Every structure is written in structure tokens, then in C-alpha cells.
Amino acid sequence: MTKWTPDPTFYPSPRMAMKAPRETFAYVASFDPTRQVPDAIAVGDGGPASAPDSQVIGNVAMPNLGDELHHFGWNACSSCLCPNAPHAHTERRYLIVPGLRSSRIHVLDTKDNPRQPKIVHVINADEMAEKAGYSRPHTIHCGPDGIYVVCLANAQGEAPGGIFLMDHQTFEIRGRWEVDRGPQELSYDAWWHLGHDTMVTSEWGLPATFENGLVPEVLLGGKYGHRLHFWDLHTRKHQQVIDFGAENQLVFELRPAHDPTKAYGFVNSVISLKDLSASIWTWYRDGDVWAVKKIIEIPAEPADPSLLPPLLQGFGAVPPLVTDIDLSMDDRFLYVACWGTGEMRQYDVSDPFAPKLVGSALWSNTWAVPVMASPDSKPLKVTVTALLTARALVVP
């Protein structure tokens, strides 16, 4: 008798996922900020026989210029096993790749040849605007009831940004996710606690304030995003907002605990207007409401003002600019990427309210070679002022 079984890469628990075979391919977005060469998805060999620095073994160029690829994701994942909205027979097969600037979404099929995926479907900006009312797609999450696409703006490039749903298999746009958005206007990332029927969303800014780099007047005026929003995942209605204060600009990456019984997660604020520091916060359930607590503060690094762009000369320092964080599958380690200073930090967050720095890696901006340093040793410094000057504080 033929049995219809779920995709073998779906796992009903984080513990089982950690025991799974390693991935053999890595897909990496690359883009040309000058918009002279098409952006691409590069394929890296991640197999056990690979060299330590791996090798690029495939490349899928986009058919147009200027997409600006950022975050992308799978059409389906283990959330398809969710008992509330099961789609267990959907394959984890397609990469959903949004273009932040073009508002196009490319669907890449990896099944027949994972070394060289094929573009099999394209959603254009006009279709997205008509069916969802949004533009500037940024984050892709495969959910139990569809593909969640987080957008930074409405169809006109203004507020509000938000989320729309796509079908797992046909990639048809189903429409806007929010039923009642309450005070939410800005958008950036979204994630959920399925066991607590809660969606969490964060904030960045509108296209006019980031597509050509951060705008100093907007940044210093505290007008970028600095709030978290909590939603009822089932009714799609806004329930609560937490304001980090205008001093803490750019509340970005959301990393909830993988343990479905835990009601906490981590989020980063990219920059403080007080001293250019970056910070990590824990959100958690406090009785009947959600609350946040700052648990990590990473200071700016002193630098010669003459080598800094005008925006930073008065501070005489380089901000760490934490633009991404990641949580290990066992919820033990939080990895923090300081894009401004070239440092990767590792924290033990077994206690999510009392993190411990357990390691860091610093990359030379010439050789890109990591230099490990223990937490109690004097860290090596990296010169990043040339990067800041060249990129004019464009946050990736």
C-alpha cells in the first residue's frame, strides 16, 4: 500500500531537527548596490568533503537589474506539521526570493538540480500591489497556513507596511494578513509563538528613508522604528505595542525560542542615539501581557574623528550596528553580528535574562580571516572606517 508521508526534512520538534543530517548546499543572496549587474542566488557546497571556506558551485542570476535581494526563505518547513493548519504533504522545495527595491518575488525550484535551481515563477510589483496592497517585500516565513511575506510599505511606498499570505504550492497571493492593525505603521520582521497563538512584528522605516542609505535627519530625530507589536495569530488582530523609546532606533531581527512551550524571544536595536551602542532585548510573557528587558549593550568603539563620515565625527566612535542575530536550535546560544565593527559575538542565553559572552570573532576588512578571542582577553580591533565612509551608513 502506498503511503503519503510528510517531507522528511520536516521535524515535529527542535530536538529531532538537531539530530538531522547536515545540509549539503547553502543558498546565499548577492546583490549589486550599483544596479549594473543582476542580483543572484549563489549556491555553496556545504558537504563534509568541502574545503573549510567552501566553494561556489552554482549561480542563479535574476532576469532584471536592481532587485536588491535580502532575506529569502523556503515555501514550506516544519510548521506545516502544526495541528491547527496542517499541510504535511507540502514539499520543502522552492526558494521564495524577494527583491526589496523592485518589489518582485522570484520562486526558485531546487528539486531537480539543487546545484542550479531554476526560476519557475515571478510575482511582479503590480500584481503584489493589486492583490495584497503592499510593496518592498523583505522577510519570508513559511507558516502553517501559507507563506508569510513581510513588506515595508504599502502599494504607494508609504505607511503602513505589513504582511500578506501566499499559497504554499501555487504561489498565488491570498491577500493582506492583518484584520485589525491597531497603531502599527512601520514594518520589518515577523515571527510567532505557535503554542501561544501570538505573532510578533518589528519596525524599520519607509523606502524613502533607507533605499539610499540612512537619512541623518530621520535617524537623529528618532523617527525610525522603535516598537514591537504583538498580535493574535488566529484572529489576525493587533493586541499590544511596546515602545523601546526613540533613543533605541531600528528594532530589527526577531528570534523566538524554538522550544514551543517557552514564551520568550530576542530582538536587537541597531543603534542608540545616546552613545551609538547597540542592544539586545528579551521579550517575554509577564502575566497577561508581554514585556521586554534590555539584556545586552554593545558599546561603540573609539576612532579618529578625521577618518569618520560626518554623521559620526561628533561621537568619535564607530557604532557596532548589530544588524542580525541568530538563536541556536537548542536555545542555548545567541549569535550577534556587529556589522559596523566586523565582530561576531556568541552569548550563552540558557538564562534568557542573564546572558554570558562566551566568544567572539573579528574579521580583518582586508583578509576576512576570523581571529578568536576569549571574553576575558583584550579584543583585537578592526579598522572599519573606510567601509563606513564608502557605504555612507547603508544598513544591509
C-alpha positions, 0 to 999 in steps of 0.5 A: 500500500502506498503511503503519503508521508510528510517531507522528511526534512520536516521535524515535529520538534527542535530536538529531532531537527538537531539530530538531522543530517547536515545540509549539503548546499547553502543558498546565499543572496548577492546583490549589486548596490550599483544596479549594473549587474543582476542580483543572484542566488549563489549556491555553496557546497556545504558537504563534509568533503568541502574545503573549510571556506567552501566553494561556489558551485552554482549561480542563479542570476535574476532576469532584471537589474536592481532587485536588491535581494535580502532575506529569502526563505523556503515555501514550506518547513516544519510548521506545516506539521502544526495541528491547527493548519496542517499541510504535511504533504507540502514539499520543502522545495522552492526558494521564495526570493524577494527583491526589496527595491523592485518589489518582485518575488522570484520562486526558485525550484531546487528539486531537480538540480539543487546545484542550479535551481531554476526560476519557475515563477515571478510575482511582479510589483503590480500584481503584489500591489493589486492583490495584497496592497503592499510593496518592498517585500523583505522577510519570508516565513513559511507558516502553517497556513501559507507563506508569510511575506513581510513588506515595508510599505504599502502599494504607494511606498508609504505607511503602513507596511505589513504582511500578506499570505501566499499559497504554499504550492501555487504561489498565488497571493491570498491577500493582506494578513492583518484584520485589525492593525491597531497603531502599527505603521512601520514594518520589518520582521515577523515571527510567532509563538505557535503554542501561544497563538501570538505573532510578533512584528518589528519596525524599520522605516519607509523606502524613502528613508533607507533605499539610499542609505540612512537619512541623518535627519530621520535617524537623529530625530528618532523617527525610525522604528522603535516598537514591537507589536504583538498580535493574535495569530488566529484572529489576525488582530493587533493586541499590544505595542511596546515602545523601546523609546526613540533613543533605541532606533531600528528594532530589527531581527526577531528570534523566538525560542524554538522550544514551543512551550517557552514564551520568550524571544530576542530582538536587537536595536541597531543603534542608540542615539545616546552613545551609538551602542547597540542592544539586545532585548528579551521579550517575554510573557509577564502575566497577561501581557508581554514585556521586554528587558534590555539584556545586552549593550554593545558599546561603540568603539573609539576612532579618529574623528578625521577618518569618520563620515560626518554623521559620526565625527561628533561621537568619535566612535564607530557604532557596532550596528548589530544588524542580525542575530541568530538563536541556536536550535537548542536555545542555548546560544545567541549569535550577534553580528556587529556589522559596523565593527566586523565582530561576531559575538556568541552569548550563552542565553540558557538564562534568557535574562542573564546572558554570558559572552562566551566568544567572539570573532573579528574579521580583518576588512582586508583578509576576512580571516576570523581571529578568536578571542576569549571574553576575558582577553583584550579584543583585537580591533578592526579598522572599519572606517573606510567601509563606513565612509564608502557605504555612507551608513547603508544598513544591509 
